[in-house]
Amino acid sequence: MVELQHRLTPPLALTGFIASHPAPGVADFDSKAFQPVKQAVKADLNEDQGGLCAYCEKPLAAAEGQIDHIKPKAGANGRADLCFIYRNYAHSCINPKTCGQKKSNGLLPIEPGPGCNAEWSLSTDGTIEPLPGLNRQRRHVVTQTRDMLGLNKDSNLVDERKRWLASAIAILQQNPASLSEFLHDKPYRYILATAF
């Protein structure tokens, strides 16, 4: 998962929309008036996330994907008050098996942010597993987050991570000092780093 750090100043398009639409509601998020704002917000999120989906870390272009509400805007866990708060947004790929669409209106136990990868690791088979030694409660939190996002359910995603890990291992064996540089701008770089 991307260790997302949102920019301190929300996009001007978002603050401008809020200023011209006092007390916007959840329905306004999908309104025609908000569509150009969504594009600007996606572009800024994409930059904040280094061009990766916040959840699976696949490469994601600024115009692709969706804005996912980290804390959902609707449903049983809905936080309508966070619907227009930039720090509650993540740029996510569109895949019904994974990420924001799989999460739907669920509340993630672990959210994308600094330290979010501290309790799991990438296995050589491409799956994400809780670290050994976690107590039962923490293991459940890690497994629940992984499964809510479907991070081990899409075989293409698992295979892709496995290939990138094999490349990283080869780099490590050939020139250990270059591993950090190799991981710097690669897809899956946050989860790859947990294997080393």
Secondary structure, DSSP 8 states (H G I E B T S, - for coil): -------SS--HHHHHHHHHSSS--GGGGGSGGGHHHHHHHHHHHHHHTTTB-TTT--B--TTSSEEEESS-SSSTT--GGGTT-GGGEEEE---TTSHHHHHTT---SS-SSTTTTTTEEE-TTS-EEE-TT--HHHHHHHHHHHHHTTTTT-HHHHHHHHHHHHHHHHHHHH-GGGHHHHHTT-TTHHHHHTT-
